[in-house]
Amino acid sequence: MAFKLTKDEVKTRDEINDDLQGAWSKVEEAVNKYNAAMDEAKGDVEQAVEKFNEVAERSNEFTGGVAQRAEDEFDERSENWQSGEKGDAASTWKDEWANAELEALDIDWPEELSIDQPEIDLTALSEEAES
């Protein structure tokens, strides 16, 4: 008796092979849909980040200005005042403002989703053992 697929097995193989091809097409469609949605959402995120970075820059200019004004006023005071209780409090306050700088947001975007197609052609398998 030879090792060989039966007619029913050939039919089942061909049906499964067709189902695999169809299922793979659905995977490709879903991946493409996902990537398109990610691209659209990415644009929204980029706009929001750009707006935040603009406001952060304004914030940095403001806090830097307050810190510089405080530094100038602090430096105008006597060394005795600077090393006293009020000077310590003023120094802490101006340092707080000087250290309030915000960094711009920078996003590391993931790559698009990609799935390698597996070998799904069952008809490439031998139907019978060669002797």
MARNUTI-362016 format. One line per field, with one value per residue (C-alpha): chain; z, x, y; residue number from 1. Coordinates in Angstrom, 3 decimals. Example, Ala and Ser with C-alpha at 12.3 -4.5 7.8 and 13.67 -1.06 7.14 Angstrom:
cadena: A | A
Z: 7.800 | 7.140
X: 12.300 | 13.670
Y: -4.500 | -1.060
num: 1 | 2
This chain:
cadena: A | A | A | A | A | A | A | A | A | A | A | A | A | A | A | A | A | A | A | A | A | A | A | A | A | A | A | A | A | A | A | A | A | A | A | A | A | A | A | A | A | A | A | A | A | A | A | A | A | A | A | A | A | A | A | A | A | A | A | A | A | A | A | A | A | A | A | A | A | A | A | A | A | A | A | A | A | A | A | A | A | A | A | A | A | A | A | A | A | A | A | A | A | A | A | A | A | A | A | A | A | A | A | A | A | A | A | A | A | A | A | A | A | A | A | A | A | A | A | A | A | A | A | A | A | A | A | A | A | A | A
Z: 0.000 | -1.059 | 1.163 | -0.623 | 0.099 | -0.338 | -2.566 | 0.570 | 1.960 | -1.311 | -1.211 | 2.450 | 1.744 | -1.101 | 1.034 | 3.904 | 1.496 | 0.066 | 3.605 | 4.562 | 1.542 | 2.382 | 6.064 | 5.124 | 2.945 | 5.985 | 8.062 | 5.395 | 5.248 | 9.035 | 9.201 | 6.472 | 8.249 | 11.539 | 9.931 | 8.222 | 11.532 | 13.267 | 10.618 | 11.102 | 14.895 | 14.582 | 12.860 | 15.743 | 18.289 | 16.337 | 16.301 | 20.036 | 20.798 | 18.628 | 20.506 | 23.875 | 22.873 | 21.866 | 25.234 | 27.040 | 25.280 | 26.442 | 29.948 | 29.882 | 28.742 | 31.555 | 34.329 | 33.065 | 33.130 | 36.686 | 37.766 | 36.112 | 37.731 | 41.110 | 40.548 | 39.689 | 42.745 | 44.955 | 43.724 | 44.521 | 48.198 | 50.753 | 51.570 | 55.089 | 53.785 | 51.286 | 54.033 | 56.412 | 56.772 | 54.140 | 51.762 | 52.171 | 51.451 | 48.417 | 47.131 | 47.455 | 45.645 | 42.742 | 42.381 | 42.225 | 39.317 | 37.638 | 37.741 | 36.397 | 32.773 | 30.684 | 28.035 | 24.624 | 23.975 | 21.499 | 20.406 | 19.314 | 16.962 | 16.575 | 13.104 | 11.135 | 12.010 | 9.739 | 9.733 | 7.533 | 5.484 | 6.467 | 3.873 | 3.340 | 0.092 | 1.136 | -2.524 | -2.651 | -0.418 | -2.143 | -2.509 | -2.265 | -1.134 | -3.884 | -3.971
X: 0.000 | 1.400 | 1.478 | -0.886 | -3.618 | -7.112 | -9.579 | -11.300 | -7.960 | -7.139 | -10.543 | -10.098 | -6.558 | -7.781 | -10.637 | -8.279 | -5.784 | -8.511 | -9.643 | -6.047 | -5.689 | -8.952 | -8.037 | -4.649 | -6.375 | -8.450 | -5.254 | -3.731 | -6.908 | -6.988 | -3.293 | -3.772 | -6.847 | -4.924 | -1.973 | -4.274 | -6.050 | -2.690 | -1.567 | -4.734 | -4.402 | -0.715 | -1.662 | -3.969 | -1.250 | 1.339 | -0.998 | -1.646 | 2.064 | 2.910 | 0.351 | 1.660 | 5.241 | 4.211 | 2.553 | 5.505 | 7.830 | 5.658 | 5.711 | 9.495 | 9.829 | 7.538 | 9.164 | 12.622 | 11.629 | 10.316 | 13.470 | 15.724 | 13.838 | 14.108 | 17.822 | 18.391 | 16.460 | 18.224 | 21.639 | 20.764 | 20.289 | 23.068 | 25.042 | 23.676 | 20.061 | 20.891 | 22.258 | 19.391 | 15.990 | 14.306 | 17.220 | 17.032 | 13.300 | 13.822 | 16.631 | 14.449 | 11.598 | 13.748 | 15.363 | 11.918 | 11.017 | 14.397 | 13.924 | 10.356 | 11.454 | 9.412 | 11.020 | 9.412 | 7.591 | 9.266 | 7.573 | 9.291 | 6.736 | 6.494 | 6.848 | 3.835 | 2.403 | 3.758 | 3.114 | 5.126 | 2.967 | 3.486 | 3.810 | 0.164 | 0.109 | -0.845 | -1.020 | 2.765 | 3.022 | 3.399 | 0.231 | 2.097 | 5.386 | 7.881 | 9.371
Y: 0.000 | 3.369 | 6.405 | 8.723 | 11.244 | 9.921 | 11.750 | 13.080 | 14.293 | 16.066 | 17.743 | 18.737 | 19.966 | 22.147 | 23.546 | 24.333 | 25.886 | 28.131 | 29.040 | 29.885 | 32.163 | 33.911 | 34.236 | 35.694 | 38.279 | 39.285 | 39.629 | 41.884 | 43.993 | 44.344 | 45.317 | 47.921 | 49.315 | 49.453 | 51.264 | 53.775 | 54.499 | 54.895 | 57.386 | 59.414 | 59.360 | 60.235 | 63.500 | 64.410 | 63.643 | 65.656 | 68.691 | 68.402 | 68.018 | 71.025 | 73.135 | 71.921 | 72.725 | 76.255 | 76.823 | 75.227 | 77.669 | 80.586 | 79.126 | 78.860 | 82.461 | 83.568 | 81.517 | 82.478 | 86.147 | 85.903 | 84.058 | 86.647 | 89.540 | 87.821 | 87.194 | 90.838 | 92.052 | 89.507 | 90.641 | 94.269 | 93.389 | 93.431 | 90.292 | 90.520 | 90.452 | 87.671 | 85.407 | 86.153 | 84.490 | 86.690 | 86.183 | 82.399 | 82.483 | 84.734 | 82.492 | 79.390 | 81.164 | 82.416 | 78.958 | 77.387 | 79.679 | 79.170 | 75.367 | 75.412 | 74.906 | 72.486 | 70.335 | 70.107 | 66.849 | 64.530 | 61.332 | 58.147 | 56.681 | 52.908 | 51.492 | 50.375 | 46.990 | 44.304 | 40.562 | 38.214 | 35.921 | 32.281 | 29.532 | 28.618 | 26.647 | 23.132 | 22.136 | 22.447 | 19.365 | 15.999 | 13.968 | 10.685 | 9.259 | 8.636 | 5.188
num: 1 | 2 | 3 | 4 | 5 | 6 | 7 | 8 | 9 | 10 | 11 | 12 | 13 | 14 | 15 | 16 | 17 | 18 | 19 | 20 | 21 | 22 | 23 | 24 | 25 | 26 | 27 | 28 | 29 | 30 | 31 | 32 | 33 | 34 | 35 | 36 | 37 | 38 | 39 | 40 | 41 | 42 | 43 | 44 | 45 | 46 | 47 | 48 | 49 | 50 | 51 | 52 | 53 | 54 | 55 | 56 | 57 | 58 | 59 | 60 | 61 | 62 | 63 | 64 | 65 | 66 | 67 | 68 | 69 | 70 | 71 | 72 | 73 | 74 | 75 | 76 | 77 | 78 | 79 | 80 | 81 | 82 | 83 | 84 | 85 | 86 | 87 | 88 | 89 | 90 | 91 | 92 | 93 | 94 | 95 | 96 | 97 | 98 | 99 | 100 | 101 | 102 | 103 | 104 | 105 | 106 | 107 | 108 | 109 | 110 | 111 | 112 | 113 | 114 | 115 | 116 | 117 | 118 | 119 | 120 | 121 | 122 | 123 | 124 | 125 | 126 | 127 | 128 | 129 | 130 | 131
